[in-house]
Amino acid sequence: MTFEAFDSLRVCRGEYVPYEYEDEEYSGVFLVENSAWLQERHAYEAKHCRRSCEFGGDVDEMLTDFKLFARGVWFEASRRRFVLGARPKAHPLAELPESRTTQRFTVAGITCQVRTDPRPLEELVKGARYCSQPLFHFALELEGRPRVSRSVVLRERGPGARPEPWG
């Protein structure tokens, strides 16, 4: 499980599932709507860290963007052990590889790349329910090495969310 913009974690352990659920399959990870603990975390952050927190200066993102105390969460299974800090190439939070470059242009002598996610829009929208999905990555070729500097992502946001500035 990968968390995007992770804030905190709270775990309940018990013999029985403490929530009503409709799915036949048991998951063990639940999305708690109207979480009292999330409200408490927001109140604390708003009072003590409103402008210095890691929410781009907008602690209210906790209420509009966060589920499970993270902006996004991505589930995946692997037969191999995950390496801390490394992501599989197909992971939505990984950089799109240089092979996905769909356009190159030069500005002020600097070569720029536009990398495009090849997945169908329907798949990206479905994935955005859980975690930001890349649409485009912009890379600059500096000293012969490309470095991604900006991204355009698709992300589902909660009620009351404001559009984000570009860039």
FIMI-502771 format. One record per residue (C-alpha): y, x, z; chain; residue number from 1; residue in three letters. Coordinates in nm, 3 decimals. Layout:
# residues N
yy_xx_zz_chaine_num_residu
Y_X_Z_A_NUM_Ala
...
This chain:
# residues 167
yy_xx_zz_chaine_num_residu
0.000_0.000_0.000_A_1_Met
0.340_0.142_-0.097_A_2_Thr
0.660_0.014_0.061_A_3_Phe
0.992_0.018_-0.124_A_4_Glu
1.302_0.065_0.100_A_5_Ala
1.087_0.038_0.412_A_6_Phe
1.260_-0.060_0.739_A_7_Asp
0.998_-0.123_1.005_A_8_Ser
0.646_-0.240_1.069_A_9_Leu
0.496_-0.486_1.313_A_10_Arg
0.124_-0.542_1.340_A_11_Val
-0.064_-0.822_1.512_A_12_Cys
-0.428_-0.762_1.586_A_13_Arg
-0.661_-1.038_1.682_A_14_Gly
-0.997_-1.193_1.630_A_15_Glu
-0.855_-1.491_1.441_A_16_Tyr
-0.589_-1.519_1.172_A_17_Val
-0.275_-1.640_1.353_A_18_Pro
-0.138_-1.824_1.045_A_19_Tyr
-0.241_-2.117_0.830_A_20_Glu
-0.337_-2.011_0.479_A_21_Tyr
-0.463_-2.182_0.167_A_22_Glu
-0.638_-1.905_-0.026_A_23_Asp
-1.015_-1.886_-0.018_A_24_Glu
-0.998_-1.506_-0.004_A_25_Glu
-0.889_-1.345_0.320_A_26_Tyr
-0.617_-1.081_0.280_A_27_Ser
-0.504_-0.952_0.619_A_28_Gly
-0.146_-0.904_0.492_A_29_Val
0.075_-1.210_0.527_A_30_Phe
0.431_-1.282_0.424_A_31_Leu
0.598_-1.449_0.721_A_32_Val
0.879_-1.678_0.608_A_33_Glu
1.178_-1.726_0.840_A_34_Asn
1.059_-1.438_1.055_A_35_Ser
1.228_-1.430_1.397_A_36_Ala
1.165_-1.056_1.416_A_37_Trp
1.342_-0.995_1.083_A_38_Leu
1.639_-1.192_1.219_A_39_Gln
1.637_-0.973_1.532_A_40_Glu
1.621_-0.653_1.322_A_41_Arg
1.910_-0.776_1.106_A_42_His
2.123_-0.864_1.410_A_43_Ala
2.063_-0.518_1.558_A_44_Tyr
2.139_-0.333_1.233_A_45_Glu
2.447_-0.549_1.166_A_46_Ala
2.585_-0.479_1.514_A_47_Lys
2.511_-0.107_1.538_A_48_His
2.471_0.028_1.185_A_49_Cys
2.638_-0.209_0.940_A_50_Arg
2.794_0.057_0.714_A_51_Arg
2.577_0.357_0.796_A_52_Ser
2.235_0.207_0.733_A_53_Cys
2.020_0.284_0.431_A_54_Glu
2.099_-0.044_0.258_A_55_Phe
2.382_0.081_0.039_A_56_Gly
2.630_-0.032_0.304_A_57_Gly
2.503_-0.390_0.289_A_58_Asp
2.273_-0.462_0.583_A_59_Val
2.253_-0.825_0.466_A_60_Asp
2.003_-0.704_0.204_A_61_Glu
1.749_-0.730_0.485_A_62_Met
1.780_-1.108_0.463_A_63_Leu
1.801_-1.142_0.083_A_64_Thr
1.573_-0.868_-0.047_A_65_Asp
1.320_-0.783_0.222_A_66_Phe
0.970_-0.919_0.260_A_67_Lys
0.735_-0.759_0.511_A_68_Leu
1.031_-0.547_0.631_A_69_Phe
1.051_-0.369_0.299_A_70_Ala
1.241_-0.441_-0.021_A_71_Arg
0.910_-0.437_-0.203_A_72_Gly
0.545_-0.375_-0.141_A_73_Val
0.285_-0.264_-0.393_A_74_Trp
-0.091_-0.293_-0.343_A_75_Phe
-0.345_-0.086_-0.530_A_76_Glu
-0.696_0.039_-0.483_A_77_Ala
-0.827_0.377_-0.582_A_78_Ser
-1.162_0.550_-0.564_A_79_Arg
-0.978_0.876_-0.495_A_80_Arg
-0.772_0.960_-0.190_A_81_Arg
-0.395_0.916_-0.230_A_82_Phe
-0.179_1.224_-0.190_A_83_Val
0.121_1.164_0.037_A_84_Leu
0.440_1.145_-0.170_A_85_Gly
0.255_1.133_-0.503_A_86_Ala
0.219_0.815_-0.704_A_87_Arg
-0.021_0.731_-0.986_A_88_Pro
0.145_0.741_-1.330_A_89_Lys
0.126_0.361_-1.366_A_90_Ala
0.287_0.296_-1.024_A_91_His
0.608_0.087_-1.059_A_92_Pro
0.807_0.326_-0.837_A_93_Leu
0.701_0.635_-1.037_A_94_Ala
0.922_0.778_-1.311_A_95_Glu
0.837_0.661_-1.659_A_96_Leu
0.688_0.965_-1.833_A_97_Pro
0.868_1.149_-2.111_A_98_Glu
0.611_1.005_-2.353_A_99_Ser
0.783_0.666_-2.300_A_100_Arg
1.110_0.795_-2.450_A_101_Thr
1.226_0.538_-2.704_A_102_Thr
1.569_0.685_-2.779_A_103_Gln
1.742_1.025_-2.764_A_104_Arg
2.112_1.088_-2.812_A_105_Phe
2.362_1.361_-2.731_A_106_Thr
2.685_1.325_-2.533_A_107_Val
2.913_1.626_-2.473_A_108_Ala
2.632_1.859_-2.573_A_109_Gly
2.380_1.705_-2.328_A_110_Ile
2.068_1.541_-2.466_A_111_Thr
1.991_1.205_-2.303_A_112_Cys
1.666_1.009_-2.305_A_113_Gln
1.604_0.638_-2.269_A_114_Val
1.251_0.570_-2.146_A_115_Arg
1.118_0.215_-2.179_A_116_Thr
0.835_0.050_-1.988_A_117_Asp
0.590_-0.074_-2.253_A_118_Pro
0.439_-0.358_-2.050_A_119_Arg
0.502_-0.719_-2.162_A_120_Pro
0.794_-0.894_-1.989_A_121_Leu
0.557_-1.150_-1.833_A_122_Glu
0.368_-0.870_-1.657_A_123_Glu
0.693_-0.711_-1.533_A_124_Leu
0.818_-1.046_-1.399_A_125_Val
0.486_-1.106_-1.221_A_126_Lys
0.499_-0.759_-1.062_A_127_Gly
0.866_-0.800_-0.962_A_128_Ala
0.756_-1.066_-0.715_A_129_Arg
0.619_-0.782_-0.502_A_130_Tyr
0.807_-0.464_-0.597_A_131_Cys
1.082_-0.345_-0.834_A_132_Ser
0.951_-0.295_-1.187_A_133_Gln
1.110_-0.040_-1.422_A_134_Pro
1.265_-0.162_-1.744_A_135_Leu
1.440_0.162_-1.846_A_136_Phe
1.482_0.511_-1.704_A_137_His
1.766_0.734_-1.821_A_138_Phe
1.706_1.108_-1.817_A_139_Ala
1.931_1.405_-1.891_A_140_Leu
1.784_1.718_-2.045_A_141_Glu
1.940_1.998_-1.842_A_142_Leu
1.833_2.360_-1.890_A_143_Glu
1.545_2.238_-2.104_A_144_Gly
1.402_2.007_-1.836_A_145_Arg
1.451_1.630_-1.836_A_146_Pro
1.549_1.467_-1.507_A_147_Arg
1.567_1.091_-1.453_A_148_Val
1.907_1.009_-1.306_A_149_Ser
1.940_0.630_-1.341_A_150_Arg
1.714_0.328_-1.375_A_151_Ser
1.734_-0.037_-1.468_A_152_Val
1.474_-0.232_-1.274_A_153_Val
1.361_-0.592_-1.247_A_154_Leu
1.343_-0.717_-0.890_A_155_Arg
1.303_-1.061_-0.735_A_156_Glu
1.572_-1.126_-0.476_A_157_Arg
1.593_-1.393_-0.207_A_158_Gly
1.839_-1.679_-0.157_A_159_Pro
2.199_-1.572_-0.109_A_160_Gly
2.149_-1.243_-0.292_A_161_Ala
2.443_-1.109_-0.488_A_162_Arg
2.403_-0.933_-0.824_A_163_Pro
2.392_-0.557_-0.785_A_164_Glu
2.634_-0.323_-0.960_A_165_Pro
2.498_-0.138_-1.260_A_166_Trp
2.408_0.229_-1.215_A_167_Gly
